[in-house]
Amino acid sequence: MNTPNSSRGYFVVWSHLVFHYLHSGFCCQASKFRTKLEGTTLESRRSAASLELPLLSPPPTKSTAVHNRSFLKSNRLKAIPEYKKKYKVDPVCVLESDWMSDTISAPDTDDEEKKTAHRRRLVQAARLNPSQQDDPVWERLHPAFQSTELSDIKDELDTIRAAAKKKPKKRPRPSVPRVDLGQTHDHLPTGTVWPFMVSQDWYDTNIDGHEDLEDEMRMYETDPVGFGTNL
């Protein structure tokens, strides 16, 4: 038999359960909102500021971006001695992790058709044979801001490193193929960049005339010795 006190007790317990349910749902939505804000790129920030600028390529997914950039930087650092011997300049000034390319295995979208089409392009570019159709392949996304000179330096470091890897090893490790489909990511470069690193066309289109982005993007006044205008 229920007494008035027991009924009040049931009501209190029920009220606490409802409160915790609603509170947890609110926290979950708030967390998702914070995550969305933290993931904004140059393009989304410009949109938020109502700047009518041309769209750049979509940003890469974040799951392994930091690890991949650090790994790429590490590999290129190993190629510096040979690069210095060949060109008599030290390219270490351009090897910051945040200035490296990103790698993705799929576009950041819920559209399954786009994912399937992207996967097909990766398989074709990597020239996988029928037995390798399910093997992982990564697409390399280059920073949209980088100049042709910066791109050439990175390519040469990669070439030197690839040649060194061809030497026989005791335990060769299989590597995931990385392909270039001509896509870029639009992250604003962090830190202070050298003028020769930045594409003039990209700067004129996306940064010049927008005071908030001009202030945020830090750049040295002159190029380092051996690069750009300081040859």
C-alpha positions as CSV (number, residue, x, y, z in Angstrom):
1,M,0.0,0.0,0.0
2,N,1.4,3.4,-1.0
3,T,1.5,6.1,1.6
4,P,1.7,9.9,0.9
5,N,5.4,9.8,1.9
6,S,6.2,7.0,-0.4
7,S,4.4,8.7,-3.3
8,R,6.5,11.9,-2.7
9,G,9.6,9.7,-2.6
10,Y,8.7,8.2,-6.0
11,F,8.1,11.7,-7.4
12,V,11.5,13.0,-6.2
13,V,13.3,10.0,-7.7
14,W,11.4,10.5,-11.0
15,S,12.2,14.2,-11.0
16,H,15.9,13.5,-10.6
17,L,15.9,11.0,-13.5
18,V,14.2,13.5,-15.8
19,F,16.6,16.3,-14.8
20,H,19.7,14.1,-15.5
21,Y,18.3,13.0,-18.8
22,L,17.6,16.5,-20.0
23,H,20.9,17.8,-18.6
24,S,23.0,15.1,-20.3
25,G,21.2,15.8,-23.6
26,F,22.0,19.5,-23.3
27,C,25.7,18.8,-22.6
28,C,25.9,16.5,-25.6
29,Q,24.5,19.1,-27.9
30,A,26.8,21.8,-26.4
31,S,29.8,19.5,-26.9
32,K,28.9,19.0,-30.5
33,F,28.5,22.7,-31.0
34,R,32.0,23.4,-29.5
35,T,33.5,20.7,-31.7
36,K,31.9,22.3,-34.7
37,L,33.3,25.7,-33.8
38,E,36.8,24.4,-33.2
39,G,36.8,22.7,-36.6
40,T,36.2,25.9,-38.5
41,T,38.6,26.7,-41.4
42,L,39.5,29.9,-43.2
43,E,36.5,29.5,-45.5
44,S,34.0,29.1,-42.8
45,R,35.4,32.0,-40.8
46,R,35.2,34.2,-43.9
47,S,31.6,33.2,-44.4
48,A,30.9,34.0,-40.7
49,A,32.3,37.4,-41.4
50,S,30.2,37.8,-44.5
51,L,33.2,38.2,-46.7
52,E,32.3,37.5,-50.3
53,L,35.4,35.5,-51.3
54,P,35.7,32.5,-53.7
55,L,35.2,29.1,-52.3
56,L,38.3,26.9,-51.7
57,S,38.4,23.1,-51.5
58,P,36.8,21.5,-48.4
59,P,39.1,20.9,-45.4
60,P,40.4,17.5,-44.7
61,T,39.1,15.3,-41.9
62,K,41.0,15.6,-38.6
63,S,41.3,12.0,-37.4
64,T,45.0,11.6,-38.2
65,A,46.0,15.0,-39.6
66,V,48.4,16.0,-36.9
67,H,50.2,12.6,-36.9
68,N,50.5,12.6,-40.7
69,R,51.9,16.1,-40.9
70,S,54.5,15.3,-38.2
71,F,55.4,12.1,-40.0
72,L,55.8,14.0,-43.3
73,K,58.0,16.6,-41.6
74,S,60.2,13.9,-40.0
75,N,60.7,12.2,-43.4
76,R,61.7,15.5,-45.0
77,L,64.1,16.4,-42.3
78,K,66.0,13.2,-43.0
79,A,66.5,14.4,-46.6
80,I,68.0,17.7,-45.6
81,P,71.7,16.6,-45.6
82,E,71.5,15.5,-49.2
83,Y,69.5,18.6,-50.2
84,K,72.1,20.9,-48.7
85,K,74.9,19.0,-50.4
86,K,73.1,19.4,-53.8
87,Y,71.8,23.0,-53.5
88,K,74.1,24.6,-50.9
89,V,71.1,25.9,-48.9
90,D,69.2,24.6,-45.8
91,P,65.4,24.2,-46.3
92,V,64.7,23.5,-42.6
93,C,63.1,27.0,-42.4
94,V,60.0,25.7,-44.3
95,L,59.6,22.4,-42.4
96,E,57.1,23.2,-39.8
97,S,54.5,20.5,-39.2
98,D,51.5,22.9,-39.7
99,W,52.9,23.8,-43.2
100,M,52.9,20.2,-44.4
101,S,50.3,18.6,-46.6
102,D,47.3,16.8,-45.1
103,T,46.3,13.2,-46.0
104,I,42.8,11.9,-46.1
105,S,41.2,8.5,-47.0
106,A,37.7,10.0,-47.7
107,P,36.1,13.4,-48.1
108,D,34.5,15.0,-45.1
109,T,30.9,14.4,-46.2
110,D,27.9,12.1,-45.4
111,D,27.2,11.7,-49.1
112,E,28.0,8.0,-49.8
113,E,28.0,8.6,-53.6
114,K,30.7,11.2,-53.3
115,K,32.7,8.9,-51.0
116,T,32.4,6.0,-53.5
117,A,33.5,8.2,-56.4
118,H,36.4,9.6,-54.4
119,R,37.5,6.0,-53.5
120,R,37.3,5.1,-57.2
121,R,39.6,8.0,-58.1
122,L,42.1,7.0,-55.4
123,V,42.2,3.4,-56.6
124,Q,42.8,4.5,-60.2
125,A,45.5,7.0,-59.2
126,A,47.3,4.5,-57.0
127,R,47.0,1.9,-59.9
128,L,45.9,-0.9,-57.6
129,N,45.4,-4.3,-59.1
130,P,42.2,-6.3,-58.6
131,S,43.6,-8.1,-55.5
132,Q,44.3,-4.7,-53.9
133,Q,41.0,-3.0,-54.4
134,D,40.3,-2.9,-50.6
135,D,43.8,-1.7,-49.6
136,P,44.1,1.7,-47.9
137,V,45.0,4.7,-50.1
138,W,45.5,8.3,-48.9
139,E,45.0,11.5,-50.9
140,R,47.5,14.2,-50.3
141,L,46.0,17.7,-49.9
142,H,48.5,20.5,-50.3
143,P,48.2,23.9,-48.5
144,A,46.4,26.3,-50.7
145,F,48.7,29.1,-49.6
146,Q,51.9,27.5,-50.8
147,S,53.9,29.0,-53.7
148,T,55.4,27.1,-56.6
149,E,58.9,27.5,-55.0
150,L,57.7,26.0,-51.7
151,S,56.0,23.1,-53.6
152,D,59.2,22.4,-55.5
153,I,61.3,22.3,-52.4
154,K,59.0,19.8,-50.8
155,D,58.9,17.7,-53.9
156,E,62.7,17.6,-54.1
157,L,62.9,16.5,-50.4
158,D,60.4,13.8,-51.1
159,T,62.3,12.6,-54.2
160,I,65.6,12.5,-52.1
161,R,63.8,10.5,-49.4
162,A,62.2,8.1,-51.8
163,A,65.5,7.4,-53.4
164,A,67.0,6.6,-50.0
165,K,64.2,4.3,-49.2
166,K,64.9,2.2,-52.3
167,K,68.0,0.8,-50.6
168,P,67.4,-2.7,-49.3
169,K,66.5,-3.1,-45.7
170,K,66.3,-6.1,-43.4
171,R,62.6,-5.7,-42.6
172,P,60.9,-3.5,-45.2
173,R,57.6,-2.2,-44.0
174,P,54.6,-1.9,-46.4
175,S,53.6,1.7,-46.9
176,V,50.2,3.2,-47.7
177,P,50.2,4.8,-51.1
178,R,49.6,8.5,-51.3
179,V,48.2,10.1,-54.4
180,D,47.8,13.6,-55.6
181,L,44.4,14.5,-57.1
182,G,45.2,18.2,-57.3
183,Q,43.1,19.2,-54.2
184,T,44.1,21.7,-51.5
185,H,43.1,22.6,-48.0
186,D,42.5,26.2,-47.1
187,H,43.9,26.4,-43.5
188,L,45.5,29.8,-42.8
189,P,49.3,29.2,-42.2
190,T,50.2,29.3,-38.5
191,G,53.3,30.9,-37.1
192,T,55.3,33.4,-39.1
193,V,55.9,32.5,-42.7
194,W,58.5,33.6,-45.2
195,P,57.3,35.7,-48.2
196,F,58.6,33.2,-50.8
197,M,56.4,30.5,-49.3
198,V,53.1,32.2,-50.1
199,S,51.4,32.2,-53.5
200,Q,50.9,35.8,-54.5
201,D,47.6,34.9,-56.3
202,W,46.3,33.1,-53.2
203,Y,47.2,36.1,-51.0
204,D,45.6,38.7,-53.4
205,T,42.4,36.6,-53.6
206,N,42.0,35.5,-50.0
207,I,43.9,37.8,-47.7
208,D,44.6,41.2,-49.2
209,G,42.0,43.8,-48.3
210,H,40.6,41.9,-45.3
211,E,42.1,43.5,-42.2
212,D,41.3,40.8,-39.8
213,L,43.0,38.1,-41.9
214,E,45.9,40.4,-42.7
215,D,46.5,41.0,-39.0
216,E,46.3,37.3,-38.2
217,M,48.6,36.1,-40.9
218,R,52.2,36.9,-39.8
219,M,54.9,37.2,-42.4
220,Y,58.6,38.1,-42.3
221,E,59.6,41.2,-44.2
222,T,62.4,39.5,-46.2
223,D,63.2,36.0,-47.4
224,P,65.9,33.8,-45.8
225,V,69.3,33.5,-47.6
226,G,69.1,31.3,-50.6
227,F,65.3,31.5,-51.2
228,G,62.9,33.8,-52.9
229,T,64.2,37.3,-53.5
230,N,67.3,36.7,-51.3
231,L,69.3,34.4,-53.7
